Amino acid sequence: MDSLWSNRSYVLEAVKKESHALKTAHEKFRDDKEIVLAAVSQNGFALNYASSSLRNDKDVVIAACSKDQLMFAKASEERRGDKETVLAIVSKRAFALEYASPALLHDPEVIMAAIKCDGRALALVPPSMKTEEVVMEAISNNAAAIQFAPGTKEQKFVEAACADENSAWWWFRPTAPT
């Protein structure tokens, strides 16, 4: 059985079927980009078994995070601080913004990419970055984002939240008498 796990073709086919097979594979395959990409493309959690150099590989990190945004926490500091990588991830998995480097939390382009993916990512945006434009975009994307807006009951935010759907009306309904 050990000889199978040292056979590259066998390991590649195994991780395509079951990503956790990477854990059992010979150490050298945890540093094989094709094998690791196959594993993380099936299940982002497989990033846990990748070599440290591949946790710093842009393609591997993006593939892993497209399946599981929590894996962005396992990526290298360098990747979490790389604007191009962060944009690629938060535009598909908004809540991965939580693991981006603090400097990128103050980058308007990164913030807007996350907000356009899911307006509720406004919860992760620093107060200084919650401009009217950002808040309105978040609310227009997902009315529930209003709960994370400064000045939640400002008329313009209420109108934006209620414009396209009824999902936010309950934030503003009068409370029932007790």
Secondary structure, DSSP 8 states (H G I E B T S, - for coil): -HHHHT-HHHHHHHHHH-TTHHHHS-GGGGG-HHHHHHHHHH-GGGGGGS-TTGGG-HHHHHHHHHH-GGGGGGS-HHHHT-HHHHHHHHTT-GGGGGGS-GGGGG-HHHHHHHHHH-GGGGGGS-GGG--HHHHHHHHHH-GGGGGGSTTTT-HHHHHHHHHS-STTGGGTS-----
